[in-house]
Every structure is written in C-alpha cells, then in structure tokens.
Amino acid sequence: MKSNGAENLSRKVTPEIIAKLEAIVGKENVNTSEMDRMLYGHDLAPLPKEAGLAFNNFPDVVVRPSTVEQLSQIAMVAYKSGVAVTPRGASTWGLGGSMPTAGGILLDMSAKMRKIHFVDKVNMCVKADAGCTWKNVIEACEKEGLLVGSYPSSFPSATLGGWVSTSGVGPGGYKYGSGRDNVLNMEVVLSDGTVVVSGFDKVGNNMSGYNLNQLFGGAEGTLGIIGTVTLRVYPIGVIKPVAYDFQNIKDMAGPINKIVSHPSVKPLHIAWSDSYHFENQRRAGLHAPDVNNLFLVTFQGAPEFVALEESIVDSFVEEAGGKKVSSEIANHEWDERCYEYRVRKAGVGSIPAEVVIETSHWAEFVDECYKGFEVMKMEAGGIVGMIADRSTSMFMPYYFKDDESLLGMTAFAYNFYMGEVAKKYGGRSLGFGVFFASNLDTTHDAGPAAELMRDLKTFLDPHDVINPGHLVCGKTRFGISLSKNLMGVGGSLMQGIKKLLPANTTFSDNLDRFRYDTLEEEKEESRVVEYGKGTQ
Ligand SMILES: Cc1cc2nc3c(=O)[nH]c(=O)nc-3n(C[C@H](O)[C@H](O)[C@H](O)COP(=O)(O)OP(=O)(O)OC[C@H]3O[C@@H](n4cnc5c(N)ncnc54)[C@H](O)[C@@H]3O)c2cc1C
C-alpha cells in the first residue's frame, strides 16, 4: 500500500471533498440531494424510519464512478479524510451490507460500471465491470455458447461485485461452486487507492501464494472495492430442467441423499419448493402449477450425458414415491427461479431466513422450519431452498411481515431462531452485513479466526473507511459495538417478545389493505422495464 498520509480523519464530507469528487467523476455524477441520499440509505430490506436512530445510514453524497482509475482516486480522497466509502451494487442483499453506517460516500457501482470488457471463447473466460448485472454477463456468454457456472437467483439485477462479495449459494453452484469459486481475476481498489490485481485473467491460480480472489471475495466490501471481475465460464451444451411432485416433502430426502453420494450424477441445480409456497402464490392471485411439493433438478451438458443423468434421477425419485411432472411445469419453475418471492405482489412483506445445514439432516430440518413458524407464531410463506454442494443444503424458509411498523421488525426473531436451530445440524446463518455482524464470533466459536479477520481488516484499512461497521464490527452511530453478547441478548429478547405477541396475520390484513392487483398493472403499463438494464 502507498503511504498516503492522513490529513484529517473527521469523517466529515466538506465542500472541498465534494469539489474533489466532482473533479474526478464529473459534476453530474455527484449527488447530494436529500431524496437520493434517503433512497440510498438502505438496501432491499425495508427499514422502519426509527433505524436512523441507531445508524447514520444516509450517505452524505452518492457518487457514480465509471472506471477503476476513478475508484482509486475516490478512495485516495476518502482515505486522507477518514470519510466512509460504501460500495453498493443493486442492493438486493438485505443484510444491510450496502447500507452506510457512518454516512460518507455511497459508491453506486451499478450506474455506470457496467461494461463487458471481453468474452474469450478460446480460453473460456469473461471480464466485466463489477457493476454489471449477472443477467447481462450470462446473455453475453450465451451468445458465444458459454455458460456462467453459477449466479444468484436475483441475477436480473444483482451485480458481479455484489455476489462475489457475499459469496452466496445460487443456481449452478451445485455443479460449479459459488460465485467466488469461479473468479479468475479481479481489480480491487484498496482503502488508500492502490489497485491490486488479485489473480490472472486467462489461467487458473494453481500455485502457491495467498489466494487473493478468495480473500476479497466474500469480504462484503470491507477490504476493498472490486472494480472488475474475470470469471471462468464453461461450454453450455443443453440445459434441461426436470420436475417431480411429492405428496410429502420429506420424501425428497431419499433422492437427495442418493444424488449427492453418486460418483457421476452432478446436476447443475437441485432445488425444492413446498406446498405452502404454491398455495400462497394462488392466494396472491398468481399462477402456480398444480403440484404439492416440487423437486426441481436441472441437468446441463452434452445431451447423451444429460439423458443418462435424468434416467438415474428418475429411478431415485420413483423409489421414493415421487411423480415426474410435465416439461412445461419444469421449464416454468426453472424460468421462475429468480422470482421466489412473487407473493409480495399481494402487498405483503416477505423475508427469508437463510441458513445452511449438513445435507444428511435435510428431512429433520424440514420439520424444524415448520416448527419454527409455529413457535414464532409466523405466517408461513413457504420453504424453498437448494443443495449447495454434496454436504451442504441451503434452506430459505420465508414468512410474511409488516414492513411498515416497528413491531413488524420482531418477525426477524424467526431468523435468529432458525440460525440457532441450524447450529444443531452443523450449520449456520448465511452472511453478516450490519445486522448479523455479531455472528462472526459465534460462527467461528469465538476462536482466533474471527480475530484474524479483524486484524486483516485493520491492516488493509487502517483508517476504517471501506464499508465500516460491517462484517467484522457491526456498530451503531454512537459507536456501540453490536457484539455477540449484546446481539445474543437482543436476539433472545426479540424471540421472547415475538412469542408473546399475537400470531401474525399480515397476509390477509394486507390483502384488504392494498389493491396491489390493479396498482401493479397500472404501474407496469406506465413504464418500460428492461431487466438487466437497471430500469426495474
Ligand atoms: C429475489 C432474490 C433472490 C436472491 N437469490 C440469491 C441467491 O440465489 N443466492 C444468493 O447468494 N443471494 C441471493 N439473494 C441476495 C442478493 O441478491 C445477492 O447476494 C446479490 O448477489 C447481491 O448483489 P447486489 O449487487 O445487489 O449487491 P448489494 O446488495 O448491493 O451488496 C452486497 C454486498 O456487497 C458489497 N459490494 C457490492 N458491490 C461491491 C463492489 N463492487 N466491491 C466491493 N463490495 C461490493 C456491498 O457493500 C455489500 O456488502 C437474493 C435476493 C433476492 C431479492
């Protein structure tokens, strides 16, 4: 790192700093309007206005960079003055990752950093700006007969930088690993403006040396700003979704366990949706297939291999009493993979608890999800999820909550509850952000790993300017650390209160309260939406 001296670490965004930012990116890309600052003050998770009491979540200024060079210059300005810099992709994550905690500069990466630099058919890789959506990258690769191995189901709007930074589980991950597993190279801007090239564009990282792709990936934007990403991509072959209906969801455990222990069957994606999920879609007036619990297995590769894999999975399902359904339903559910929470259309807030557990406990955990809805007096949205890898299953049981009242926030008690239950099955909650930063210690059993991560953060970001208050140190505006003890007490208290409150009735209340059916249509008629272009 360069030794740029600090001038004044007051965290204050002065008119001089605004002028410097304007000189770097142009006046039209520096925005201090109150309305915009408010809109950029939270991510997809709805926050009641009282959240502002705890966090300084309105940025002082929203900046729209276009190049890595500009990112570097912005970082230099922030480093010298101690101003916080929050990288924001499409803000679809929901754990407060792209929500500022100390005001400062909000970097809107999705506005102008959307360029695809190259798709290399010979070396099978693609390089794009970090603010580019997964959808745009997927489409550019498909034109060349190439497959992006995995992506989040929010791919129509989620950005490369956002998913690499959260390193989650997504479609394609069962066969090709997580987003960061497919990263060949990145240009990452450190807190003082230094640009680090983390790997190699066209060959793998097969050598000794610290793996910087893995270090910056999954860092939730706390170690540096990712400017560009080069991904490994694959020959596409055919993609064939196949769906099976199960009367009893727990009977899916048989085929799941057989698939994960098979030496050669490796589907692209293995997912499930329960009967509540479909029932609620019908309640919300949406189309849903006529099935009970749906098991979706998507195969990819050369047609003859796909046919063989399909016949093997058919036999596993038949033995477990499942029934193959039409290719129309299978294709529909595959196409719907980015719309798991469509029921929001009915005007209800729906939030998932996202946890991973050992796949060997899959059936027991289904029971735990339903039990959790009952214990926490939640209205069940449904249980959806996917197999992350041979030993890991990701569950996203989702529920309905009132987004607009502070009391509605108590619904998050279910997330704390499910995180604790997941531990009994060798698992944990996914992601930290601001709201779950205290889990860093519990996830690593309060051992030295969490301390090492804090030391790395301090070393790479000595002025604490890159996404402060996240992942390694959840903090309120008063500097109160959201430690595991404080959050442990808070989480238990929230669970206690939730159990005392009357059961949730958000879905039916909201159906009366909103007229979203017509409002949505009116809204859709009045605007042109092109997914992947940021217009949604
Ligand atoms: C309908 C729906 C489906 C979803 N499906 C999945 C899924 O299948 N799998 C999954 O893992 N998640 C899923 N998510 C969660 C979320 O969409 C993903 O994590 C997504 O990849 C986040 O991308 P984003 O661009 O919105 O990032 P943001 O939410 O903007 O940011 C996420 C984090 O990354 C950091 N960040 C963003 N850009 C950069 C950058 N350039 N450099 C450094 N740090 C950066 C931010 O500071 C923040 O900490 C889903 C969400 C929704 C709403």
The ligand as a Tripos MOL2 file, in Angstrom:
@<TRIPOS>MOLECULE
LIG
   53    58     1     0     0
SMALL
NO_CHARGES

@<TRIPOS>ATOM
      1 C1        -35.3000  -12.4080   -5.1540 C.3       1 LIG1
      2 C2        -33.9080  -12.5620   -4.5670 C.ar      1 LIG1
      3 C3        -33.1970  -13.7110   -4.8080 C.ar      1 LIG1
      4 C4        -31.9140  -13.8580   -4.2840 C.ar      1 LIG1
      5 N1        -31.2290  -15.0040   -4.5560 N.ar      1 LIG1
      6 C5        -29.9980  -15.1920   -4.0650 C.ar      1 LIG1
      7 C6        -29.2800  -16.3870   -4.3460 C.ar      1 LIG1
      8 O1        -29.7310  -17.2680   -5.0740 O.2       1 LIG1
      9 N2        -28.0650  -16.5220   -3.7870 N.ar      1 LIG1
     10 C7        -27.5030  -15.5560   -3.0110 C.ar      1 LIG1
     11 O2        -26.3820  -15.7290   -2.5510 O.2       1 LIG1
     12 N3        -28.1480  -14.4140   -2.7540 N.ar      1 LIG1
     13 C8        -29.3670  -14.2010   -3.2550 C.ar      1 LIG1
     14 N4        -30.0350  -13.0410   -2.9970 N.ar      1 LIG1
     15 C9        -29.3650  -11.9890   -2.2150 C.3       1 LIG1
     16 C10       -28.6490  -10.9580   -3.1200 C.3       1 LIG1
     17 O3        -29.4450  -10.7090   -4.2360 O.3       1 LIG1
     18 C11       -27.2870  -11.4200   -3.5890 C.3       1 LIG1
     19 O4        -26.4010  -11.5360   -2.5150 O.3       1 LIG1
     20 C12       -26.6950  -10.4810   -4.6610 C.3       1 LIG1
     21 O5        -25.6290  -11.0830   -5.2650 O.3       1 LIG1
     22 C13       -26.2760   -9.1480   -4.1400 C.3       1 LIG1
     23 O6        -25.8460   -8.3770   -5.2490 O.3       1 LIG1
     24 P1        -26.0500   -6.8090   -5.2650 P.3       1 LIG1
     25 O7        -25.4230   -6.2980   -6.4970 O.co2     1 LIG1
     26 O8        -27.4550   -6.4720   -5.0510 O.co2     1 LIG1
     27 O9        -25.1660   -6.4130   -4.0040 O.3       1 LIG1
     28 P2        -25.5030   -5.3810   -2.8470 P.3       1 LIG1
     29 O10       -26.6790   -5.8270   -2.0850 O.co2     1 LIG1
     30 O11       -25.5060   -4.0270   -3.3870 O.co2     1 LIG1
     31 O12       -24.1940   -5.5460   -1.9450 O.3       1 LIG1
     32 C14       -23.9110   -6.7400   -1.2620 C.3       1 LIG1
     33 C15       -22.5760   -6.5660   -0.5280 C.3       1 LIG1
     34 O13       -21.5290   -6.4890   -1.4710 O.3       1 LIG1
     35 C16       -20.8060   -5.2620   -1.3210 C.3       1 LIG1
     36 N5        -20.4610   -4.8100   -2.6690 N.ar      1 LIG1
     37 C17       -21.2910   -4.5590   -3.7120 C.ar      1 LIG1
     38 N6        -20.5850   -4.2190   -4.8000 N.ar      1 LIG1
     39 C18       -19.2700   -4.2370   -4.4410 C.ar      1 LIG1
     40 C19       -18.0510   -3.9580   -5.1130 C.ar      1 LIG1
     41 N7        -18.0120   -3.6220   -6.3850 N.pl3     1 LIG1
     42 N8        -16.9060   -4.0690   -4.3980 N.ar      1 LIG1
     43 C20       -16.9070   -4.4340   -3.1120 C.ar      1 LIG1
     44 N9        -18.0330   -4.6990   -2.4290 N.ar      1 LIG1
     45 C21       -19.1920   -4.6190   -3.0800 C.ar      1 LIG1
     46 C22       -21.7490   -4.3260   -0.5970 C.3       1 LIG1
     47 O14       -21.0570   -3.3550    0.1400 O.3       1 LIG1
     48 C23       -22.4960   -5.2950    0.2980 C.3       1 LIG1
     49 O15       -21.7790   -5.5690    1.4600 O.3       1 LIG1
     50 C24       -31.3390  -12.8540   -3.4920 C.ar      1 LIG1
     51 C25       -32.0630  -11.6830   -3.2580 C.ar      1 LIG1
     52 C26       -33.3310  -11.5360   -3.7870 C.ar      1 LIG1
     53 C27       -34.0760  -10.2830   -3.5470 C.3       1 LIG1
@<TRIPOS>BOND
     1     1     2 1
     2     2     3 ar
     3     2    52 ar
     4     3     4 ar
     5     4     5 ar
     6     4    50 ar
     7     5     6 ar
     8     6     7 ar
     9     6    13 1
    10     7     8 2
    11     7     9 ar
    12     9    10 ar
    13    10    11 2
    14    10    12 ar
    15    12    13 ar
    16    13    14 ar
    17    14    15 1
    18    14    50 ar
    19    15    16 1
    20    16    17 1
    21    16    18 1
    22    18    19 1
    23    18    20 1
    24    20    21 1
    25    20    22 1
    26    22    23 1
    27    23    24 1
    28    24    25 2
    29    24    26 1
    30    24    27 1
    31    27    28 1
    32    28    29 2
    33    28    30 1
    34    28    31 1
    35    31    32 1
    36    32    33 1
    37    33    34 1
    38    33    48 1
    39    34    35 1
    40    35    36 1
    41    35    46 1
    42    36    37 ar
    43    36    45 ar
    44    37    38 ar
    45    38    39 ar
    46    39    40 ar
    47    39    45 ar
    48    40    41 1
    49    40    42 ar
    50    42    43 ar
    51    43    44 ar
    52    44    45 ar
    53    46    47 1
    54    46    48 1
    55    48    49 1
    56    50    51 ar
    57    51    52 ar
    58    52    53 1
@<TRIPOS>SUBSTRUCTURE
     1 LIG1         1 GROUP 0 **** ****
